[in-house]
Amino acid sequence: MTRVNSIAALEALYSQPPGAASLAKVARRLTPLYRKWIMASRFCVLTTVGAEGTDGSPRGDDGPVVAELDPGTLLMPDWRGNNRLDSLRNIVSDGRVSLMFMVPGSATVVRVNGRAHLSTDAALRERFVQKGRQPTTVIVIEIAEIYTQCARAIMRAGLWTQGDQSAGLPSAGDVLHEMTKGEIDGAAYDAAWPARAKASMW
C-alpha cells in the first residue's frame, strides 16, 4: 500500500486547480437561495470532532431539520436518541462541526461548516416543542461557510432513482444478536422496535 504522506504529494496528484464555480458558490451566511434549500431539508448528517475521534450522526425531523436563529446561525434540536451522546460530547469538547443537507429527489447536497455549542436556553428549546415535548438541548451552529456539493456522488450512486434496495439486509436486531452472541433476541428486538420508536419520537 502506497501512502500519500504530504500535502505537496497530494496536490501533485490532483494538479488541476478547482474550477471557478466551486469557489464562487461559497457563502459565509445564509443567502435567500441557501436558506430556501436548507429549510426544505428534513435530513442531514452532523459530523463532529472530539478527543475520542470523529462522529457522523444522522439527524431528521418531520419538518426542517434545522431552524434559523439569524443569517449566520442555525439551530438543531437534539431529539431523544440512544443516549450515547457521542456528537454532544464532541461538541462540548471541540465545537467543530460539518453538516450535509439532503432532499429526496435532488442530486444536490448542501454543506455547512462551522462551530457549535449546546444550549439549554428555555426560549430556544420551546421553539421546537412537539406533542408537548421539547429537546433537552439545542445545538447552536455558527456558520463559517455554506456551499453546494458536486452532484456526481448522488448521480453515481443512483440514490433517489434505484428504488428500495434494502431487501436481504441485516436488521438492527440481527446485528445485536450477532454482537451479543445470541444473548439479545434479535427477532424480539425488531418486533418491539416500531412501537418503542413511535412512543419516543420526540
Secondary structure by P-SEA (a helix, b strand, c coil): ccccccaaaaaaaacccccaaaaaaccccccaaaaaaaaaccbbbbbbbcccbbbbbbbbccccccccccccbbbbbbccccccaaaaaaaaccccbbbbbbcccccbbbbbbbbbbbbcccccccccccccccccbbbbbbccccccccaaaaaaaccccccccccccccaaaaaaaaaccccaaaaaaaacaaaaaaccc
